[in-house]
Amino acid sequence: MSVEDCGELDWEGGIRLQWCHGGAGVVAATAPYLDEELLLAGAELVWRAGPGSMTKGPGICHGTAGNGYALLRTFGRTGDELWLQRARRFAVHALGQVDRSREQRGRGRYTLWTGDLGAALFAADCLEARAEVPIVDYL
């Protein structure tokens, strides 16, 4: 299976790339045992959609950090530094989303799954090259 087999990368076409109900969550949750070809195709799909496609915020559940964990977990499985670099790019984007959100609302969102805390833990995991997901793998 390749990324091209997955169809168009638009939100109206039915492809879901969120942690909570989509491909990113499947990749991140099954990375240790998923067939490597499927793992790489799923991670590539997340990468091609890009962090800019994550308009729901920086969090894990349905935001940039959750998608980034798919890339970080792919790094953990393959050891390929390319996936770590890509995850780190998602982390930078997620932290920018946190800043923009705080400016708009005048305060942060202090939750793990849908807020700033998830983005912060994701960024920390990227810095440490720790390919684990909060609650699922640690804490």
DSSP file with accessible surface (Angstrom, degrees, kcal/mol):
  #  RESIDUE AA STRUCTURE BP1 BP2  ACC     N-H-->O    O-->H-N    N-H-->O    O-->H-N    TCO  KAPPA ALPHA  PHI   PSI    X-CA   Y-CA   Z-CA
    1    1 A M              0   0  110      0, 0.0     2,-0.3     0, 0.0    40,-0.1   0.000 360.0 360.0 360.0 139.0    0.0    0.0    0.0
    2    2 A S    >   -     0   0   40      1,-0.1     3,-0.8    39,-0.1     4,-0.4  -0.775 360.0-101.9-123.3 171.7    1.3    3.5   -0.8
    3    3 A V  G >  S+     0   0   12     -2,-0.3     3,-1.9     1,-0.3     4,-0.3   0.899 121.4  60.8 -60.0 -37.8    0.1    7.0    0.0
    4    4 A E  G >  S+     0   0  120      1,-0.3     3,-1.0     2,-0.2    -1,-0.3   0.826  96.7  60.4 -61.0 -28.3   -1.3    7.2   -3.5
    5    5 A D  G <  S+     0   0  108     -3,-0.8    -1,-0.3     1,-0.2    -2,-0.2   0.642  91.9  70.3 -72.2 -12.8   -3.6    4.3   -2.7
    6    6 A C  G <  S-     0   0   33     -3,-1.9    -1,-0.2    -4,-0.4    -2,-0.2   0.531  98.7-130.6 -86.9  -6.4   -5.2    6.3    0.1
    7    7 A G    <   -     0   0   47     -3,-1.0    -1,-0.3    -4,-0.3     2,-0.1  -0.430  51.6 -11.1  92.0-167.9   -7.0    8.8   -2.1
    8    8 A E        -     0   0  147     -2,-0.1     2,-0.9     1,-0.1     7,-0.2  -0.368  57.2-129.7 -70.6 148.6   -7.2   12.5   -1.9
    9    9 A L        +     0   0   74     -2,-0.1     2,-0.3     5,-0.1    -1,-0.1  -0.424  67.0 115.9 -96.1  57.0   -5.8   14.4    1.0
   10   10 A D    > > -     0   0   72     -2,-0.9     5,-0.7     1,-0.1     3,-0.6  -0.927  68.7-128.8-124.1 154.9   -8.8   16.6    1.7
   11   11 A W  G > 5S+     0   0   81     -2,-0.3     3,-0.7     1,-0.2    -1,-0.1   0.757 106.6  57.7 -73.3 -23.6  -11.1   16.6    4.7
   12   12 A E  G 3 5S+     0   0  179      1,-0.2    -1,-0.2     2,-0.1    -3,-0.0   0.730  93.3  69.4 -78.2 -20.8  -14.3   16.3    2.6
   13   13 A G  G < 5S-     0   0   55     -3,-0.6    -1,-0.2     2,-0.1    -2,-0.2   0.474 112.1-108.5 -80.9  -1.9  -13.1   13.1    1.0
   14   14 A G  T < 5S+     0   0   46     -3,-0.7     2,-0.4     1,-0.3    -3,-0.1   0.360  73.3 133.6  97.5  -9.3  -13.4   11.0    4.1
   15   15 A I      < -     0   0   34     -5,-0.7     2,-0.5    -7,-0.2    -1,-0.3  -0.656  40.1-158.4 -78.0 127.9   -9.8   10.4    5.0
   16   16 A R        +     0   0   98     -2,-0.4     7,-3.1    -3,-0.1     8,-0.2  -0.936  18.5 178.1-112.0 126.5   -9.2   11.1    8.7
   17   17 A L        +     0   0    7     -2,-0.5     2,-0.3     5,-0.3     5,-0.1  -0.272  42.2 115.5-120.5  45.3   -5.8   11.9    9.9
   18   18 A Q     >  -     0   0    9      1,-0.1     7,-1.2     3,-0.1     4,-0.7  -0.828  68.6-126.0-113.8 155.8   -6.4   12.6   13.6
   19   19 A W  T >4 S+     0   0   42     41,-0.5     3,-0.5    -2,-0.3    43,-0.2   0.938 106.7  51.4 -60.6 -46.9   -5.3   10.7   16.6
   20   20 A C  T 34 S+     0   0   55     41,-2.8    -1,-0.2     1,-0.2    42,-0.1   0.777 133.5   0.9 -71.3 -29.4   -8.8   10.1   18.0
   21   21 A H  T 34 S+     0   0  102     40,-0.3     2,-0.3    -3,-0.1    -1,-0.2  -0.128 115.9  57.0-154.1  50.8  -10.4    8.7   14.9
   22   22 A G  S <X S-     0   0   15     -4,-0.7     4,-1.7    -3,-0.5     3,-0.5  -0.930  91.5 -65.0-164.3-171.6   -8.0    8.4   12.1
   23   23 A G  H  > S+     0   0   27     -7,-3.1     4,-2.7    -2,-0.3     5,-0.2   0.801 116.8  59.6 -59.3 -36.6   -4.9    7.2   10.5
   24   24 A A  H  > S+     0   0    0      1,-0.2     4,-2.7     2,-0.2    -5,-0.2   0.922 107.4  46.7 -62.9 -41.9   -2.5    9.1   12.7
   25   25 A G  H  > S+     0   0    7     -7,-1.2     4,-2.7    -3,-0.5     5,-0.2   0.888 111.3  51.5 -66.2 -38.8   -3.8    7.4   15.8
   26   26 A V  H  X S+     0   0   84     -4,-1.7     4,-2.1     2,-0.2    -2,-0.2   0.942 112.4  46.3 -62.7 -46.3   -3.6    4.0   14.1
   27   27 A V  H  X S+     0   0    6     -4,-2.7     4,-1.0     1,-0.2    -2,-0.2   0.954 116.4  44.2 -61.4 -49.2    0.0    4.5   13.1
   28   28 A A  H  < S+     0   0    0     -4,-2.7     3,-0.3    -5,-0.2    -2,-0.2   0.906 116.9  45.0 -64.9 -41.1    1.0    5.8   16.6
   29   29 A A  H  < S+     0   0   46     -4,-2.7    -1,-0.2    -5,-0.2    -2,-0.2   0.816 122.6  34.4 -74.9 -30.0   -0.8    3.1   18.5
   30   30 A T  H >X S+     0   0   23     -4,-2.1     4,-2.5    -5,-0.2     3,-1.7   0.360  80.9 113.2-108.0   6.3    0.3    0.2   16.4
   31   31 A A  T 3< S+     0   0    2     -4,-1.0    -1,-0.1    -3,-0.3    -2,-0.1   0.826  71.4  59.7 -50.8 -39.2    3.8    1.3   15.4
   32   32 A P  T 34 S+     0   0   80      0, 0.0    -1,-0.3     0, 0.0    -2,-0.1   0.801 125.7  13.9 -64.1 -24.9    5.5   -1.5   17.4
   33   33 A Y  T <4 S+     0   0  169     -3,-1.7    -2,-0.2     2,-0.1     3,-0.1   0.488  91.3 118.1-130.5  -4.4    3.9   -4.3   15.5
   34   34 A L  S  < S-     0   0   35     -4,-2.5     5,-0.1    -7,-0.2    -7,-0.0  -0.365  81.4 -89.2 -64.9 142.3    2.3   -2.8   12.3
   35   35 A D     >  -     0   0   94      1,-0.1     4,-2.6     4,-0.1     3,-0.3  -0.295  39.7-127.0 -48.8 131.5    3.6   -4.2    9.0
   36   36 A E  H  > S+     0   0   89      1,-0.2     4,-2.8     2,-0.2     5,-0.2   0.863 106.8  55.1 -60.9 -35.4    6.5   -1.8    8.2
   37   37 A E  H  > S+     0   0  119      1,-0.2     4,-2.2     2,-0.2    -1,-0.2   0.931 112.0  44.1 -63.3 -41.5    5.2   -1.0    4.7
   38   38 A L  H  > S+     0   0   68     -3,-0.3     4,-2.8     2,-0.2     5,-0.2   0.895 112.0  53.8 -68.4 -40.4    1.8    0.1    6.2
   39   39 A L  H  X S+     0   0    0     -4,-2.6     4,-2.6     2,-0.2     5,-0.2   0.954 111.7  44.3 -57.3 -49.8    3.6    2.0    9.0
   40   40 A L  H  X S+     0   0   58     -4,-2.8     4,-2.5     1,-0.2    -2,-0.2   0.890 113.4  50.4 -66.6 -38.4    5.6    3.9    6.5
   41   41 A A  H  X S+     0   0   10     -4,-2.2     4,-2.1    -5,-0.2    -1,-0.2   0.919 112.5  47.4 -65.7 -41.9    2.7    4.6    4.2
   42   42 A G  H  X S+     0   0   18     -4,-2.8     4,-2.1     2,-0.2    -2,-0.2   0.918 113.6  47.1 -65.1 -43.4    0.6    5.8    7.1
   43   43 A A  H  X S+     0   0    0     -4,-2.6     4,-2.6    -5,-0.2    -2,-0.2   0.908 111.1  52.0 -65.6 -39.3    3.4    8.1    8.4
   44   44 A E  H  X S+     0   0   42     -4,-2.5     4,-3.0    -5,-0.2     5,-0.2   0.891 106.9  53.4 -64.4 -37.9    4.0    9.4    4.9
   45   45 A L  H  X S+     0   0   14     -4,-2.1     4,-2.0     2,-0.2    -1,-0.2   0.937 109.9  47.6 -61.7 -45.0    0.3   10.2    4.5
   46   46 A V  H  X S+     0   0    0     -4,-2.1     4,-1.8     1,-0.2    -2,-0.2   0.934 113.3  48.9 -60.5 -44.9    0.4   12.2    7.8
   47   47 A W  H  < S+     0   0   53     -4,-2.6    -2,-0.2     1,-0.2    -1,-0.2   0.932 110.2  49.7 -62.3 -46.7    3.6   14.0    6.6
   48   48 A R  H  < S+     0   0  125     -4,-3.0    -1,-0.2     1,-0.2    -2,-0.2   0.854 108.0  53.0 -64.6 -34.1    2.1   14.9    3.2
   49   49 A A  H  < S-     0   0   24     -4,-2.0     4,-0.3    -5,-0.2    -1,-0.2   0.881 104.5-158.4 -66.9 -35.4   -1.0   16.3    4.8
   50   50 A G    ><  -     0   0   13     -4,-1.8     3,-1.3    -5,-0.2     4,-0.2   0.255  30.5 -80.0  79.2 159.8    1.3   18.4    6.9
   51   51 A P  G >  S+     0   0   27      0, 0.0     3,-1.8     0, 0.0    -1,-0.1   0.789 122.4  70.1 -67.8 -25.0    0.8   20.2   10.2
   52   52 A G  G 3  S+     0   0   55      1,-0.3    -2,-0.1    -3,-0.1    -3,-0.0   0.735  88.2  64.5 -64.6 -20.1   -1.0   23.0    8.4
   53   53 A S  G <  S+     0   0   21     -3,-1.3     2,-1.5    -4,-0.3    -1,-0.3   0.637  80.7  89.8 -76.2 -11.3   -3.9   20.7    7.8
   54   54 A M    X   +     0   0    3     -3,-1.8     3,-0.7    -4,-0.2    10,-0.2  -0.624  44.4 157.1 -90.3  85.4   -4.5   20.5   11.5
   55   55 A T  T 3   +     0   0  121     -2,-1.5    -1,-0.2     1,-0.2     8,-0.1   0.512  57.6  77.4 -87.7  -4.8   -6.9   23.4   12.1
   56   56 A K  T 3  S-     0   0  114      6,-0.3    -1,-0.2     1,-0.3     3,-0.2   0.387 105.8 -95.5 -89.7   4.8   -8.3   22.0   15.3
   57   57 A G    <   -     0   0   16     -3,-0.7     7,-2.1     1,-0.1    -1,-0.3  -0.577  42.4 -60.2 118.2-174.8   -5.4   23.0   17.4
   58   58 A P  S    S+     0   0    8      0, 0.0     7,-1.5     0, 0.0     5,-0.1   0.568  86.6 111.1 -88.7  -9.5   -2.1   21.8   18.9
   59   59 A G  S  > S-     0   0    3     55,-0.4     7,-1.7    -3,-0.2     4,-0.6   0.149  71.5-115.8 -69.3-179.9   -3.3   18.9   21.1
   60   60 A I  T  4 S+     0   0    0     52,-0.7   -41,-0.5     5,-0.3     3,-0.4   0.920 101.0  61.0 -80.4 -47.2   -3.0   15.2   20.9
   61   61 A C  T  4 S-     0   0   29     52,-3.4   -41,-2.8     1,-0.2   -40,-0.3   0.912 133.9 -12.3 -56.2 -54.6   -6.6   14.0   20.4
   62   62 A H  T  4 S+     0   0   48     51,-0.4    -6,-0.3   -43,-0.2    -1,-0.2  -0.097 118.8  81.9-141.0  39.4   -7.4   15.8   17.1
   63   63 A G  S  X S-     0   0    1     -4,-0.6     4,-1.7    -3,-0.4   -44,-0.2  -0.620  92.3 -73.2-133.8-167.2   -4.5   18.2   16.6
   64   64 A T  H  > S+     0   0    0     -7,-2.1     4,-2.7   -10,-0.2     5,-0.2   0.863 120.9  55.2 -64.0 -40.6   -1.0   18.6   15.5
   65   65 A A  H  > S+     0   0    0     -7,-1.5     4,-2.2    -6,-0.5    -5,-0.3   0.914 106.2  52.3 -63.1 -40.3    0.7   16.8   18.4
   66   66 A G  H  > S+     0   0    0     -7,-1.7     4,-0.9     1,-0.2    -1,-0.2   0.919 112.3  44.8 -61.9 -42.8   -1.3   13.7   17.8
   67   67 A N  H >X S+     0   0    0     -4,-1.7     4,-1.1     1,-0.2     3,-0.7   0.899 110.2  56.0 -67.1 -38.0   -0.3   13.6   14.2
   68   68 A G  H 3X S+     0   0    0     -4,-2.7     4,-2.6     1,-0.3     3,-0.3   0.857  97.8  62.1 -62.1 -34.1    3.2   14.3   15.2
   69   69 A Y  H 3X S+     0   0    0     -4,-2.2     4,-2.9     1,-0.2    -1,-0.3   0.840  96.5  59.7 -62.3 -29.9    3.3   11.3   17.5
   70   70 A A  H <X S+     0   0    0     -4,-0.9     4,-1.5    -3,-0.7    -1,-0.2   0.922 109.4  43.1 -61.7 -40.5    2.6    9.1   14.4
   71   71 A L  H  X S+     0   0    0     -4,-1.1     4,-2.2    -3,-0.3    -2,-0.2   0.913 114.3  49.8 -71.1 -41.2    5.9   10.4   13.0
   72   72 A L  H  X S+     0   0    0     -4,-2.6     4,-2.3     1,-0.2    -2,-0.2   0.908 110.9  49.2 -65.3 -41.0    7.8   10.1   16.2
   73   73 A R  H  X S+     0   0   22     -4,-2.9     4,-1.9     2,-0.2    -1,-0.2   0.852 107.6  55.2 -67.8 -32.0    6.6    6.6   16.7
   74   74 A T  H  X S+     0   0    0     -4,-1.5     4,-2.8    -5,-0.2     5,-0.3   0.915 107.4  50.2 -65.8 -40.5    7.7    5.7   13.2
   75   75 A F  H  X S+     0   0   23     -4,-2.2     4,-3.4     1,-0.2    -2,-0.2   0.940 108.7  52.9 -58.1 -46.3   11.1    7.0   14.1
   76   76 A G  H  < S+     0   0   46     -4,-2.3    -2,-0.2     1,-0.2    -1,-0.2   0.861 114.2  41.8 -59.1 -36.3   11.1    4.8   17.2
   77   77 A R  H  < S+     0   0   81     -4,-1.9    -1,-0.2    -5,-0.1    -2,-0.2   0.907 127.7  27.9 -77.4 -43.5   10.3    1.8   15.1
   78   78 A T  H  < S-     0   0   42     -4,-2.8    -2,-0.2    -5,-0.2    -3,-0.2   0.722  86.8-137.8 -94.7 -24.8   12.6    2.4   12.2
   79   79 A G     <  +     0   0   49     -4,-3.4     2,-0.6    -5,-0.3    -4,-0.1   0.506  52.4 147.5  75.3   4.4   15.4    4.4   13.7
   80   80 A D    >>  -     0   0   78     -6,-0.3     3,-1.4    -5,-0.2     4,-0.8  -0.628  44.3-150.3 -79.0 114.8   15.3    6.6   10.6
   81   81 A E  H 3> S+     0   0  104     -2,-0.6     4,-2.6     1,-0.3     5,-0.2   0.719  89.3  75.2 -59.7 -22.5   16.3   10.2   11.7
   82   82 A L  H 3> S+     0   0   64      1,-0.2     4,-2.4     2,-0.2    -1,-0.3   0.912  95.3  49.6 -56.5 -41.7   14.1   11.6    8.9
   83   83 A W  H <> S+     0   0   12     -3,-1.4     4,-2.4     2,-0.2    -1,-0.2   0.865 109.3  51.2 -69.4 -33.6   11.0   10.7   10.9
   84   84 A L  H  X S+     0   0    3     -4,-0.8     4,-2.5     2,-0.2    -2,-0.2   0.929 110.2  49.4 -66.7 -43.8   12.4   12.4   14.0
   85   85 A Q  H  X S+     0   0  110     -4,-2.6     4,-1.7     1,-0.2    -2,-0.2   0.918 112.3  48.1 -60.4 -42.7   13.2   15.5   12.0
   86   86 A R  H  X S+     0   0   36     -4,-2.4     4,-1.9    -5,-0.2    -1,-0.2   0.909 110.3  51.1 -65.7 -41.9    9.6   15.5   10.6
   87   87 A A  H  X S+     0   0    0     -4,-2.4     4,-2.3     1,-0.2    -1,-0.2   0.916 108.0  53.3 -61.0 -41.4    8.1   15.0   14.0
   88   88 A R  H  X S+     0   0   92     -4,-2.5     4,-2.3     1,-0.2    -1,-0.2   0.864 105.0  54.1 -64.0 -34.5   10.2   18.0   15.3
   89   89 A R  H  X S+     0   0  167     -4,-1.7     4,-2.0     1,-0.2    -1,-0.2   0.901 108.6  49.2 -65.5 -38.7    8.8   20.2   12.5
   90   90 A F  H  X S+     0   0    0     -4,-1.9     4,-2.8     2,-0.2    -2,-0.2   0.894 108.7  54.4 -64.0 -39.1    5.3   19.2   13.7
   91   91 A A  H  X S+     0   0    6     -4,-2.3     4,-2.6     2,-0.2    -2,-0.2   0.921 107.0  49.5 -62.5 -43.2    6.3   20.1   17.2
   92   92 A V  H  X S+     0   0  107     -4,-2.3     4,-2.0     1,-0.2    -1,-0.2   0.925 112.4  48.4 -61.7 -42.2    7.4   23.6   16.2
   93   93 A H  H  X S+     0   0   57     -4,-2.0     4,-2.2     1,-0.2    -2,-0.2   0.928 110.3  51.5 -63.3 -43.6    4.1   24.1   14.4
   94   94 A A  H  X S+     0   0    0     -4,-2.8     4,-2.1     1,-0.2    -2,-0.2   0.909 108.7  50.6 -61.8 -41.9    2.2   22.9   17.4
   95   95 A L  H  X S+     0   0   73     -4,-2.6     4,-2.2     1,-0.2    -1,-0.2   0.884 108.8  52.4 -65.7 -35.0    4.0   25.3   19.7
   96   96 A G  H  X S+     0   0   18     -4,-2.0     4,-2.6     1,-0.2    -1,-0.2   0.890 107.0  52.9 -64.4 -38.0    3.2   28.1   17.3
   97   97 A Q  H  X S+     0   0   21     -4,-2.2     4,-2.6     2,-0.2    -2,-0.2   0.890 106.5  53.0 -63.2 -39.1   -0.5   27.1   17.4
   98   98 A V  H  X S+     0   0   13     -4,-2.1     4,-2.4     2,-0.2    -2,-0.2   0.947 110.6  47.1 -60.0 -48.2   -0.3   27.3   21.2
   99   99 A D  H  X S+     0   0   97     -4,-2.2     4,-2.0     1,-0.2    -2,-0.2   0.930 113.9  46.6 -60.2 -46.5    1.0   30.8   21.0
  100  100 A R  H  X S+     0   0  113     -4,-2.6     4,-2.1     1,-0.2    -1,-0.2   0.904 112.0  51.3 -64.0 -39.6   -1.6   31.9   18.5
  101  101 A S  H  X S+     0   0   15     -4,-2.6     4,-2.6     1,-0.2     6,-0.4   0.907 108.9  50.4 -64.6 -41.3   -4.4   30.3   20.5
  102  102 A R  H  X S+     0   0  100     -4,-2.4     4,-2.3     1,-0.2    -1,-0.2   0.885 109.6  51.5 -64.8 -38.8   -3.3   32.1   23.7
  103  103 A E  H  < S+     0   0  157     -4,-2.0    -1,-0.2    -5,-0.2    -2,-0.2   0.910 113.8  44.3 -64.0 -40.8   -3.2   35.4   21.8
  104  104 A Q  H  < S+     0   0  166     -4,-2.1    -2,-0.2     1,-0.2    -1,-0.2   0.891 126.0  29.6 -70.9 -42.2   -6.7   34.9   20.5
  105  105 A R  H  < S-     0   0   99     -4,-2.6    -2,-0.2     2,-0.3    -1,-0.2   0.632  97.1-127.7 -93.7 -19.0   -8.3   33.7   23.7
  106  106 A G  S  < S+     0   0   69     -4,-2.3     2,-0.3    -5,-0.3    -3,-0.1   0.536  85.4  50.8  80.7   4.6   -6.1   35.5   26.2
  107  107 A R  S    S-     0   0  152     -6,-0.4    -2,-0.3    -5,-0.2    -1,-0.2  -0.975  83.0-105.2-160.3 168.0   -5.4   32.2   28.0
  108  108 A G        -     0   0    1     -2,-0.3     2,-0.6    -3,-0.1    -9,-0.0  -0.325  26.6-113.9 -92.4 176.9   -4.2   28.7   27.3
  109  109 A R        -     0   0   88     -2,-0.1     7,-2.8     2,-0.1     2,-1.2  -0.960  26.9-161.1-112.4 111.4   -6.0   25.4   27.2
  110  110 A Y        +     0   0  164     -2,-0.6     2,-0.3     5,-0.2    -2,-0.0  -0.393  46.9 110.8 -98.4  58.2   -4.7   23.3   30.1
  111  111 A T     >  -     0   0   59     -2,-1.2     7,-1.1     1,-0.1     6,-0.8  -0.929  61.7-136.6-127.7 155.1   -5.6   19.8   29.0
  112  112 A L  T  4 S+     0   0   29     -2,-0.3   -52,-0.7     5,-0.2     6,-0.2   0.961  99.1  33.9 -72.7 -53.5   -3.5   16.8   27.9
  113  113 A W  T  4 S+     0   0   86      1,-0.2   -52,-3.4   -54,-0.2   -51,-0.4   0.834 133.8  20.0 -80.8 -31.9   -5.6   15.5   25.0
  114  114 A T  T  4 S+     0   0   40    -55,-0.2   -55,-0.4   -54,-0.2    -1,-0.2   0.332 117.2  50.6-121.0   9.8   -7.0   18.7   23.5
  115  115 A G  S  X S-     0   0    0     -4,-0.7     4,-1.1   -57,-0.1     3,-0.4  -0.472  97.1 -63.0-133.8-157.5   -4.8   21.5   24.8
  116  116 A D  H  > S+     0   0    9     -7,-2.8     4,-2.5     1,-0.2     5,-0.2   0.777 115.0  65.0 -67.3 -33.6   -1.4   23.0   25.4
  117  117 A L  H  > S+     0   0   87     -6,-0.8     4,-2.7    -8,-0.6    -1,-0.2   0.910 101.3  50.9 -60.6 -41.8   -0.1   20.3   27.7
  118  118 A G  H  > S+     0   0    0     -7,-1.1     4,-2.3    -3,-0.4    -1,-0.2   0.908 110.7  48.8 -61.6 -40.9   -0.2   17.6   25.0
  119  119 A A  H  X S+     0   0    0     -4,-1.1     4,-2.6     2,-0.2    -2,-0.2   0.909 111.3  50.4 -65.6 -39.9    1.7   19.9   22.6
  120  120 A A  H  X S+     0   0   49     -4,-2.5     4,-2.4     2,-0.2    -2,-0.2   0.924 111.8  46.4 -64.8 -44.8    4.3   20.6   25.3
  121  121 A L  H  X S+     0   0   37     -4,-2.7     4,-2.6     2,-0.2    -1,-0.2   0.895 111.9  52.1 -65.5 -37.8    4.8   16.9   26.1
  122  122 A F  H  X S+     0   0    0     -4,-2.3     4,-2.3    -5,-0.2    -2,-0.2   0.942 110.0  48.2 -62.4 -45.8    5.1   16.2   22.4
  123  123 A A  H  X S+     0   0   14     -4,-2.6     4,-2.3     1,-0.2    -2,-0.2   0.920 112.3  49.4 -61.0 -42.4    7.7   18.9   21.9
  124  124 A A  H  X S+     0   0   33     -4,-2.4     4,-2.1     1,-0.2    -1,-0.2   0.912 109.9  50.9 -63.2 -42.1    9.6   17.5   25.0
  125  125 A D  H  X>S+     0   0    0     -4,-2.6     5,-2.7     1,-0.2     4,-0.5   0.883 109.4  51.4 -63.1 -37.0    9.5   14.0   23.6
  126  126 A C  H ><5S+     0   0    2     -4,-2.3     3,-0.7     3,-0.2    -2,-0.2   0.910 108.9  50.3 -65.4 -42.1   10.8   15.2   20.2
  127  127 A L  H 3<5S+     0   0  139     -4,-2.3    -2,-0.2     1,-0.2    -1,-0.2   0.892 117.4  40.0 -61.7 -39.5   13.7   16.9   22.0
  128  128 A E  H 3<5S-     0   0  125     -4,-2.1    -1,-0.2    -5,-0.2    -2,-0.2   0.443 107.0-126.5 -87.9  -2.4   14.5   13.8   23.9
  129  129 A A  T <<5 +     0   0   37     -3,-0.7     2,-0.8    -4,-0.5    -3,-0.2   0.866  53.5 158.9  54.7  39.6   13.8   11.5   20.8
  130  130 A R      < -     0   0   77     -5,-2.7     2,-1.5    -6,-0.2    -1,-0.2  -0.837  31.3-159.1 -96.7 111.8   11.4    9.6   23.0
  131  131 A A        +     0   0   21     -2,-0.8     2,-0.3    -3,-0.1    -1,-0.1  -0.393  52.5 109.6 -92.1  59.4    9.0    7.7   20.8
  132  132 A E        -     0   0   76     -2,-1.5    -2,-0.1   -56,-0.0    -7,-0.1  -0.941  61.4-130.0-131.8 156.0    6.3    7.2   23.4
  133  133 A V     >> -     0   0    1     -2,-0.3     4,-3.4  -105,-0.1     5,-1.0  -0.886  33.5-103.3-109.2 134.1    2.8    8.6   23.9
  134  134 A P  B  45S-a  138   0A   0      0, 0.0     2,-2.7     0, 0.0     5,-0.2  -0.212 101.0  -0.2 -55.0 143.9    1.7   10.1   27.2
  135  135 A I  T  45S+     0   0  101      3,-2.9     4,-0.1     1,-0.2    -2,-0.0  -0.251 128.8  65.7  70.0 -47.8   -0.7    7.9   29.2
  136  136 A V  T  45S+     0   0   77     -2,-2.7    -1,-0.2     1,-0.1     3,-0.1   0.933 126.9   4.7 -65.5 -44.6   -0.5    5.2   26.5
  137  137 A D  T  <5S+     0   0   62     -4,-3.4     2,-0.3     1,-0.3    -1,-0.1   0.626 131.7  11.8-116.6 -21.8    3.2    4.5   27.1
  138  138 A Y  B   <  a  134   0A  32     -5,-1.0    -3,-2.9     0, 0.0    -1,-0.3  -0.970 360.0 360.0-153.8 171.8    4.2    6.6   30.1
  139  139 A L              0   0  151     -2,-0.3     0, 0.0    -5,-0.2     0, 0.0  -0.230 360.0 360.0 100.6 360.0    3.2    8.8   33.0
